[in-house]
Amino acid sequence: MIAAPCSAQQLHWVRVDSAYGPLPTSVHVYRSTDSLGGFPSVAYYLSARLKDKSIQFTTATGQGKRFTPAEYFQLEQYPILVVNCTFFSFETNQNLNLVVKDGKLVSYSVPALRGTGRDSTLYYYPTRGAIGIDRRRRADVAWTFTDSSRHWPYAFEDGPVIAKGTDTLPTIYDLKDIEWKWWKMRTAVGGGPVLIYDGKIRITDREEQLFPNSNRNGEHDPRTAMGYTRDGQLIVLVVQGRTPGTAAGATLVAEAQILLGLGCYEALNLDGGGSSCMLVNGKETIKPSDREGERPVPAVFLIKRR
């Protein structure tokens, strides 16, 4: 875990609703082209009021296939927001993080990861970060664990659990004696690592078994993240990257600092790199970094009009 300094990355944001309208009065889009850590940058974020019942927060999956965000925009009947979320396998198209739709787990987190070196005969049981919205439209970030025989994810609110063993399909009992609760979310998506928790930067990439060889202060990449504020705003952030001379991307620390600067009480990193893409009313915000354009992904987070 890293508890980074609580200084917030203060960018200058310009509201660009008119370029992406029409939008509900509770939804706004902002753009910044300020440099980030001395590097050129392009970033966007969307804010939406969680309690606005004229909009719906939901998810969509490809059910074994991958689609581009633009294809999801068509398939899901023109939602306000389409944004990538989970990590996934290119070989199987499988989501590697949980997805909850209408209160039902429709994708499960990867249950076990083979150890390396001295632990090559063991498996690590990762508890990955996720962000959810419950029936009362309250958001939460937690470290989670899923079991395909259970209706709800398990959630850990104090921190990620570090556990390992010999089972390739662990149960909650393999995580030993720990505090957990049923995470009864109406809508949720997983990713990782957690970036902000209880109002402070807390990056748990090592504990979540994510990016084990990365330098969280030095890896500039395209980023997607989601968080929420204490006053009930959902924040969806995308940072463009791998665009020479225009946008270098962000480190995990810089991403966390941006979200803290936007007032996020808790926030989560999602799949980035070539997957990072956010459409508002079908229009791209950042430019995707893959040469082919938008990358097909197996799941997206959506905001729809009711």
BAGU-612344 format. One record per residue: residue in three letters; z, x, y of N, C-alpha, C in turn. Coordinates in steps of 0.05 Angstrom, whole numbers, padded with zeros to 5 digits, always signed. Layout:
<nodes>
ALAZXYZXYZXY
...
</nodes>
This chain:
<nodes>
MET+00000+00017-00024+00000+00000+00000+00000+00017+00025
ILE-00013+00008+00045-00011+00021+00071-00001+00001+00092
ALA+00020+00009+00106+00030-00007+00128+00020+00007+00154
ALA-00004+00000+00163-00016+00013+00185-00002+00007+00211
PRO-00005+00023+00232+00007+00017+00257-00002-00011+00267
CYS+00015-00025+00280+00009-00052+00288-00008-00055+00313
SER-00020-00033+00321-00038-00035+00344-00062-00052+00336
ALA-00071-00070+00353-00094-00087+00347-00119-00075+00359
GLN-00141-00078+00345-00167-00068+00355-00177-00089+00375
GLN-00175-00082+00400-00182-00101+00421-00212-00099+00428
LEU-00227-00118+00419-00255-00119+00425-00260-00141+00446
HIS-00282-00138+00460-00289-00159+00480-00308-00178+00466
TRP-00300-00204+00464-00315-00224+00450-00328-00243+00469
VAL-00353-00250+00464-00368-00270+00480-00373-00294+00463
ARG-00367-00318+00473-00372-00342+00458-00402-00348+00458
VAL-00413-00352+00434-00442-00356+00432-00449-00383+00418
ASP-00432-00403+00423-00436-00429+00410-00464-00440+00414
SER-00475-00436+00438-00501-00448+00444-00524-00437+00427
ALA-00520-00413+00416-00541-00401+00399-00539-00412+00371
TYR-00517-00426+00364-00513-00435+00336-00507-00465+00335
GLY-00510-00479+00357-00503-00508+00358-00524-00525+00344
PRO-00517-00551+00343-00492-00563+00353-00468-00558+00335
LEU-00445-00555+00347-00420-00550+00332-00399-00571+00339
PRO-00381-00577+00320-00358-00594+00327-00342-00580+00349
THR-00326-00596+00364-00311-00585+00386-00289-00566+00376
SER-00282-00567+00351-00261-00550+00340-00271-00524+00328
VAL-00298-00520+00329-00310-00496+00317-00324-00480+00338
HIS-00319-00454+00338-00331-00436+00358-00340-00410+00345
VAL-00361-00398+00356-00372-00373+00346-00371-00352+00368
TYR-00363-00328+00361-00360-00306+00381-00374-00281+00371
ARG-00384-00265+00390-00398-00240+00383-00387-00217+00400
SER-00386-00194+00387-00378-00169+00402-00397-00147+00395
THR-00405-00131+00415-00421-00107+00410-00406-00082+00420
ASP-00379-00085+00423-00363-00062+00431-00364-00041+00409
SER-00362-00015+00417-00360+00006+00397-00334+00003+00382
LEU-00334+00012+00357-00311+00009+00339-00303+00037+00330
GLY-00281+00048+00340-00273+00075+00332-00293+00096+00340
GLY-00308+00090+00362-00328+00109+00372-00355+00106+00359
PHE-00358+00086+00341-00383+00081+00328-00396+00055+00339
PRO-00423+00053+00339-00435+00028+00348-00428+00005+00329
SER-00425-00019+00340-00416-00041+00324-00428-00067+00333
VAL-00432-00085+00314-00439-00113+00319-00421-00130+00301
ALA-00406-00148+00312-00388-00165+00297-00389-00193+00307
TYR-00384-00212+00289-00382-00240+00296-00357-00252+00282
TYR-00345-00272+00295-00326-00287+00281-00328-00317+00288
LEU-00322-00333+00269-00321-00362+00273-00292-00371+00271
SER-00284-00388+00290-00258-00401+00288-00261-00431+00284
ALA-00244-00442+00267-00245-00471+00262-00216-00481+00260
ARG-00211-00504+00272-00184-00516+00271-00179-00529+00244
LEU-00159-00519+00230-00154-00528+00203-00148-00558+00201
LYS-00135-00569+00221-00127-00597+00221-00149-00617+00229
ASP-00172-00607+00237-00194-00625+00245-00205-00638+00220
LYS-00199-00664+00217-00208-00679+00193-00237-00687+00194
SER-00251-00680+00216-00280-00686+00217-00296-00664+00203
ILE-00282-00642+00195-00295-00621+00180-00281-00617+00153
GLN-00296-00606+00134-00286-00602+00107-00289-00573+00099
PHE-00268-00561+00088-00268-00534+00078-00272-00535+00048
THR-00292-00521+00038-00298-00523+00009-00312-00498+00000
THR-00320-00498-00025-00334-00475-00037-00358-00485-00053
ALA-00375-00466-00061-00397-00472-00079-00401-00448-00096
THR-00409-00453-00121-00415-00431-00140-00443-00436-00151
GLY-00455-00414-00161-00482-00415-00172-00482-00424-00201
GLN-00457-00428-00213-00455-00437-00241-00471-00419-00260
GLY-00465-00394-00258-00479-00374-00275-00503-00361-00262
LYS-00511-00371-00239-00533-00359-00224-00524-00349-00197
ARG-00541-00334-00184-00535-00324-00157-00557-00335-00138
PHE-00547-00343-00115-00566-00353-00094-00559-00339-00068
THR-00579-00337-00050-00574-00326-00023-00559-00347-00007
PRO-00545-00338+00014-00532-00358+00032-00552-00379+00043
ALA-00577-00371+00048-00596-00390+00058-00603-00411+00037
GLU-00603-00402+00012-00608-00422-00010-00585-00440-00013
TYR-00560-00430-00011-00536-00448-00011-00537-00468+00012
PHE-00547-00459+00035-00549-00476+00058-00566-00501+00051
GLN-00588-00496+00037-00605-00518+00029-00592-00535+00007
LEU-00582-00521-00014-00570-00535-00037-00546-00552-00029
GLU-00531-00543-00009-00506-00557-00001-00510-00576+00023
GLN-00535-00582+00028-00542-00602+00049-00533-00594+00077
TYR-00539-00569+00084-00538-00560+00112-00509-00559+00124
PRO-00491-00544+00111-00464-00541+00122-00463-00526+00148
ILE-00441-00528+00162-00437-00514+00187-00436-00484+00182
LEU-00420-00476+00161-00416-00448+00155-00422-00443+00126
VAL-00436-00421+00121-00439-00409+00094-00432-00380+00097
VAL-00412-00370+00081-00405-00342+00082-00399-00332+00054
ASN-00407-00308+00048-00401-00296+00022-00371-00293+00018
CYS-00362-00289-00007-00334-00287-00011-00327-00268-00034
THR-00329-00276-00059-00319-00261-00082-00335-00236-00089
PHE-00322-00217-00102-00335-00195-00115-00347-00206-00141
PHE-00367-00192-00152-00381-00203-00175-00394-00181-00191
SER-00403-00188-00215-00417-00170-00233-00447-00175-00229
PHE-00462-00153-00224-00491-00155-00221-00503-00161-00249
GLU-00490-00151-00270-00502-00154-00297-00499-00183-00307
THR-00476-00196-00302-00472-00222-00314-00471-00245-00293
ASN-00472-00238-00267-00470-00257-00245-00442-00270-00244
GLN-00423-00259-00258-00396-00271-00260-00380-00264-00235
ASN-00366-00284-00224-00346-00279-00203-00323-00263-00215
LEU-00314-00243-00200-00291-00227-00209-00265-00235-00195
ASN-00267-00257-00179-00243-00267-00166-00243-00298-00169
LEU-00220-00309-00164-00217-00338-00167-00233-00353-00146
VAL-00242-00377-00153-00253-00396-00135-00241-00423-00142
VAL-00231-00437-00122-00220-00464-00125-00237-00484-00109
LYS-00246-00505-00122-00261-00526-00108-00249-00553-00115
ASP-00243-00568-00094-00231-00595-00098-00206-00594-00116
GLY-00190-00573-00113-00166-00571-00128-00169-00561-00156
LYS-00192-00552-00164-00197-00544-00191-00207-00515-00191
LEU-00195-00499-00210-00205-00471-00213-00232-00472-00226
VAL-00252-00462-00212-00279-00462-00223-00288-00433-00230
SER-00274-00413-00220-00278-00385-00228-00251-00371-00230
TYR-00249-00353-00248-00224-00339-00254-00226-00309-00246
SER-00203-00298-00240-00203-00269-00233-00206-00252-00258
VAL-00215-00228-00255-00217-00209-00277-00189-00205-00288
PRO-00183-00208-00314-00156-00207-00324-00145-00179-00328
ALA-00162-00160-00336-00153-00134-00343-00174-00113-00337
LEU-00164-00089-00330-00182-00066-00324-00173-00043-00341
ARG-00191-00030-00354-00184-00007-00372-00174+00016-00355
GLY-00152+00028-00364-00141+00051-00350-00158+00076-00353
THR-00151+00096-00339-00166+00122-00340-00146+00144-00346
GLY-00157+00167-00354-00140+00191-00358-00119+00186-00379
ARG-00094+00191-00372-00072+00187-00391-00069+00157-00399
ASP-00078+00139-00383-00075+00111-00388-00100+00099-00401
SER-00118+00115-00412-00143+00105-00422-00140+00085-00445
THR-00117+00085-00458-00113+00066-00480-00100+00041-00470
LEU-00094+00039-00444-00080+00016-00433-00098+00001-00415
TYR-00089-00023-00407-00104-00040-00388-00085-00046-00364
TYR-00096-00045-00340-00082-00054-00317-00087-00084-00313
TYR-00067-00099-00303-00069-00127-00299-00068-00133-00269
PRO-00091-00133-00256-00091-00134-00226-00083-00162-00216
THR-00068-00162-00194-00062-00187-00180-00076-00184-00153
ARG-00098-00198-00151-00116-00195-00128-00110-00215-00106
GLY-00116-00207-00081-00112-00224-00058-00131-00248-00058
ALA-00122-00270-00047-00138-00294-00044-00128-00309-00020
ILE-00145-00326-00009-00138-00343+00014-00144-00372+00006
GLY-00125-00390+00012-00129-00417+00004-00121-00437+00026
ILE-00130-00461+00023-00123-00483+00041-00114-00507+00024
ASP-00089-00517+00029-00079-00538+00012-00086-00566+00023
ARG-00076-00587+00009-00083-00614+00017-00074-00621+00045
ARG-00053-00608+00054-00043-00613+00082-00057-00595+00102
ARG-00078-00582+00093-00094-00564+00111-00078-00541+00122
ARG-00060-00531+00105-00045-00507+00112-00058-00483+00097
ALA-00062-00461+00111-00074-00438+00098-00052-00419+00088
ASP-00060-00403+00068-00041-00384+00057-00057-00360+00045
VAL-00046-00336+00047-00056-00313+00033-00035-00304+00013
ALA-00043-00299-00012-00025-00291-00033-00039-00272-00052
TRP-00023-00258-00067-00034-00242-00090-00033-00260-00114
THR-00055-00261-00129-00058-00282-00149-00065-00270-00177
PHE-00060-00287-00197-00067-00281-00225-00075-00308-00237
THR-00097-00307-00253-00106-00332-00265-00106-00330-00296
ASP-00103-00353-00308-00103-00356-00337-00121-00380-00343
SER-00142-00376-00359-00161-00398-00363-00149-00422-00377
SER-00125-00419-00388-00112-00442-00401-00094-00457-00382
ARG-00093-00448-00357-00076-00461-00337-00092-00473-00314
HIS-00082-00495-00304-00097-00510-00283-00096-00497-00256
TRP-00073-00484-00250-00070-00471-00224-00068-00441-00226
PRO-00075-00427-00205-00069-00398-00205-00039-00393-00202
TYR-00030-00370-00211-00004-00360-00205-00005-00345-00178
ALA+00015-00348-00161+00015-00334-00135+00041-00318-00132
PHE+00038-00295-00120+00060-00277-00115+00061-00273-00084
GLU+00084-00281-00072+00085-00282-00043+00100-00257-00032
ASP+00112-00241-00049+00126-00217-00038+00109-00192-00039
GLY+00089-00192-00056+00072-00168-00058+00057-00169-00085
PRO+00037-00151-00088+00022-00150-00113+00040-00139-00135
VAL+00034-00148-00160+00049-00139-00183+00034-00116-00196
ILE+00049-00095-00203+00038-00072-00217+00046-00074-00246
ALA+00027-00079-00264+00033-00083-00292+00010-00072-00309
LYS+00017-00063-00333-00004-00054-00352+00006-00058-00380
GLY-00013-00058-00399-00006-00062-00427-00030-00059-00445
THR-00028-00068-00469-00050-00064-00488-00067-00089-00492
ASP-00059-00112-00481-00074-00137-00485-00098-00137-00465
THR-00121-00145-00475-00144-00148-00458-00145-00175-00444
LEU-00130-00195-00455-00128-00221-00442-00099-00227-00438
PRO-00087-00216-00417-00058-00219-00413-00051-00247-00404
THR-00026-00254-00408-00014-00279-00397+00006-00271-00376
ILE+00018-00290-00363+00037-00285-00342+00061-00269-00353
TYR+00067-00272-00379+00089-00258-00391+00084-00228-00393
ASP+00059-00220-00393+00053-00191-00394+00058-00178-00367
LEU+00062-00194-00346+00068-00184-00320+00098-00180-00316
LYS+00114-00185-00338+00143-00180-00339+00157-00200-00321
ASP+00182-00194-00315+00200-00212-00300+00194-00210-00270
ILE+00178-00228-00260+00171-00227-00232+00172-00256-00221
GLU+00174-00257-00194+00175-00283-00180+00147-00293-00176
TRP+00141-00317-00185+00115-00329-00180+00118-00359-00175
LYS+00096-00371-00165+00095-00400-00161+00067-00409-00168
TRP+00065-00435-00174+00038-00446-00177+00025-00448-00149
TRP+00001-00439-00147-00013-00438-00121-00031-00463-00120
LYS-00021-00485-00109-00034-00511-00110-00052-00514-00085
MET-00074-00501-00086-00093-00501-00064-00116-00522-00069
ARG-00125-00534-00048-00148-00552-00050-00174-00536-00051
THR-00174-00515-00035-00197-00497-00033-00187-00468-00031
ALA-00199-00450-00046-00191-00422-00045-00213-00404-00055
VAL-00212-00379-00044-00230-00358-00053-00215-00332-00055
GLY-00222-00316-00074-00209-00290-00078-00226-00267-00069
GLY-00214-00245-00064-00228-00220-00056-00208-00197-00059
GLY-00203-00184-00036-00184-00163-00036-00195-00138-00022
PRO-00177-00122-00011-00148-00125-00012-00138-00143+00011
VAL-00113-00152+00008-00099-00164+00030-00098-00144+00053
LEU-00102-00154+00077-00103-00136+00101-00079-00141+00119
ILE-00071-00166+00123-00049-00173+00140-00031-00193+00125
TYR-00005-00188+00126+00014-00206+00113+00039-00209+00130
ASP+00047-00234+00134+00070-00240+00151+00068-00227+00178
GLY+00044-00228+00190+00041-00218+00217+00038-00188+00220
LYS+00038-00173+00198+00036-00144+00200+00013-00134+00182
ILE+00001-00112+00190-00020-00100+00174-00007-00089+00148
ARG-00018-00098+00126-00008-00089+00100-00032-00089+00081
ILE-00044-00065+00077-00068-00063+00061-00060-00054+00033
THR-00065-00071+00014-00056-00065-00014-00079-00060-00033
ASP-00097-00043-00024-00121-00037-00041-00113-00022-00067
ARG-00094-00003-00065-00086+00011-00089-00073-00007-00110
GLU-00054-00023-00100-00040-00041-00118-00059-00062-00131
GLU-00079-00070-00116-00098-00090-00127-00120-00077-00144
GLN-00119-00050-00147-00138-00036-00163-00166-00039-00151
LEU-00169-00036-00125-00194-00038-00111-00200-00012-00097
PHE-00226-00004-00098-00235+00020-00084-00217+00044-00089
PRO-00211+00051-00114-00191+00072-00119-00198+00099-00107
ASN-00223+00105-00103-00231+00131-00092-00238+00130-00063
SER-00234+00108-00050-00243+00105-00022-00222+00116-00003
ASN-00231+00121+00021-00214+00129+00043-00213+00105+00062
ARG-00191+00091+00063-00190+00066+00078-00192+00071+00108
ASN-00189+00097+00117-00192+00103+00145-00220+00114+00151
GLY-00236+00119+00130-00261+00133+00135-00287+00120+00125
GLU-00284+00100+00107-00308+00087+00096-00317+00064+00114
HIS-00339+00070+00129-00350+00049+00147-00371+00033+00131
ASP-00366+00008+00128-00384-00010+00113-00386-00037+00126
PRO-00408-00052+00119-00408-00080+00127-00383-00094+00115
ARG-00372-00113+00130-00347-00126+00121-00349-00156+00125
THR-00335-00170+00106-00330-00199+00109-00300-00202+00105
ALA-00287-00219+00121-00259-00224+00118-00252-00252+00128
MET-00229-00261+00120-00220-00287+00128-00190-00287+00132
GLY-00180-00301+00153-00152-00302+00158-00145-00328+00173
TYR-00120-00330+00180-00112-00354+00195-00090-00346+00215
THR-00088-00362+00236-00068-00357+00257-00045-00377+00254
ARG-00023-00371+00267+00001-00388+00265-00004-00415+00278
ASP-00023-00417+00296-00028-00443+00309-00051-00458+00295
GLY-00057-00451+00270-00075-00467+00254-00105-00463+00258
GLN-00113-00439+00265-00141-00433+00266-00149-00416+00242
LEU-00171-00424+00228-00182-00407+00208-00202-00388+00221
ILE-00200-00363+00214-00217-00342+00226-00235-00330+00204
VAL-00261-00330+00207-00280-00317+00189-00294-00295+00204
LEU-00291-00271+00195-00302-00247+00209-00323-00234+00192
VAL-00345-00226+00205-00365-00208+00192-00371-00185+00211
VAL-00374-00161+00199-00380-00137+00215-00405-00125+00203
GLN-00426-00122+00219-00451-00111+00210-00448-00081+00205
GLY-00463-00070+00186-00461-00042+00180-00486-00031+00167
ARG-00487-00005+00164-00510+00009+00152-00536+00004+00167
THR-00533+00000+00193-00556-00004+00211-00556+00019+00230
PRO-00571+00041+00224-00569+00065+00240-00574+00060+00270
GLY-00556+00071+00287-00559+00068+00315-00550+00042+00327
THR-00545+00022+00310-00538-00004+00319-00510-00013+00310
ALA-00504-00009+00284-00479-00019+00273-00471-00002+00249
ALA-00448+00012+00251-00439+00030+00230-00423+00016+00209
GLY-00411-00007+00216-00392-00021+00199-00364-00015+00207
ALA-00345-00022+00190-00317-00018+00196-00302-00007+00172
THR-00280+00007+00177-00262+00015+00156-00243-00008+00150
LEU-00228-00007+00128-00209-00027+00122-00188-00029+00144
VAL-00179-00006+00154-00159-00006+00175-00170-00019+00201
ALA-00194-00012+00209-00206-00023+00233-00209-00053+00229
GLU-00218-00062+00206-00222-00090+00200-00195-00105+00203
ALA-00174-00094+00192-00147-00106+00195-00139-00107+00224
GLN-00144-00086+00239-00136-00086+00267-00152-00106+00284
ILE-00177-00110+00277-00193-00131+00291-00180-00159+00286
LEU-00174-00164+00261-00162-00190+00254-00135-00194+00267
LEU-00119-00173+00268-00093-00174+00282-00098-00180+00311
GLY-00118-00168+00323-00125-00173+00351-00134-00201+00356
LEU-00144-00214+00336-00153-00242+00338-00130-00262+00333
GLY-00106-00251+00328-00083-00268+00324-00077-00276+00295
CYS-00090-00263+00276-00086-00271+00248-00057-00265+00239
TYR-00044-00284+00227-00018-00281+00215-00020-00269+00187
GLU-00041-00278+00173-00048-00266+00147-00078-00265+00144
ALA-00088-00245+00130-00117-00242+00128-00124-00226+00103
LEU-00149-00230+00094-00158-00219+00069-00186-00208+00072
ASN-00191-00184+00061-00218-00174+00058-00233-00188+00035
LEU-00258-00193+00039-00275-00204+00019-00297-00184+00011
ASP-00315-00192-00007-00336-00173-00015-00352-00166+00010
GLY-00359-00140+00012-00374-00130+00035-00400-00117+00028
GLY-00407-00096+00042-00432-00082+00036-00456-00101+00039
GLY-00475-00099+00021-00499-00115+00022-00494-00145+00019
SER-00470-00153+00009-00463-00181+00006-00456-00194+00032
SER-00447-00179+00052-00437-00191+00077-00458-00207+00091
CYS-00453-00232+00095-00472-00250+00109-00457-00275+00117
MET-00461-00283+00142-00450-00309+00151-00471-00324+00166
LEU-00476-00349+00156-00495-00367+00169-00479-00389+00183
VAL-00487-00395+00208-00476-00418+00222-00499-00436+00229
ASN-00497-00461+00218-00519-00480+00220-00546-00467+00210
GLY-00543-00451+00189-00567-00439+00176-00578-00414+00190
LYS-00566-00406+00212-00575-00383+00227-00558-00358+00220
GLU-00571-00336+00215-00556-00311+00210-00541-00302+00235
THR-00517-00291+00230-00502-00277+00251-00509-00247+00249
ILE-00493-00232+00233-00500-00204+00229-00526-00202+00212
LYS-00538-00179+00214-00562-00173+00197-00552-00161+00171
PRO-00559-00174+00148-00551-00163+00122-00562-00135+00118
SER-00547-00118+00104-00554-00090+00102-00574-00084+00080
ASP-00577-00101+00060-00597-00097+00039-00625-00098+00051
ARG-00642-00080+00041-00670-00079+00052-00684-00105+00047
GLU-00677-00119+00026-00690-00144+00019-00680-00168+00036
GLY-00659-00163+00051-00647-00185+00067-00622-00195+00053
GLU-00618-00222+00054-00594-00234+00043-00592-00229+00013
ARG-00569-00220+00004-00564-00215-00024-00556-00241-00038
PRO-00567-00247-00061-00558-00270-00077-00529-00265-00087
VAL-00512-00285-00084-00484-00283-00092-00477-00307-00109
PRO-00456-00305-00126-00449-00327-00144-00430-00347-00132
ALA-00420-00342-00107-00401-00361-00095-00402-00358-00065
VAL-00397-00380-00051-00394-00379-00021-00372-00398-00013
PHE-00362-00392+00011-00342-00410+00025-00358-00426+00045
LEU-00352-00452+00048-00367-00470+00065-00349-00485+00084
ILE-00360-00492+00107-00349-00513+00124-00370-00534+00128
LYS-00363-00559+00122-00382-00580+00124-00373-00602+00143
ARG-00391-00617+00154-00385-00641+00169-00378-00663+00149
ARG-00358-00679+00155-00351-00702+00138-00371-00725+00143
</nodes>
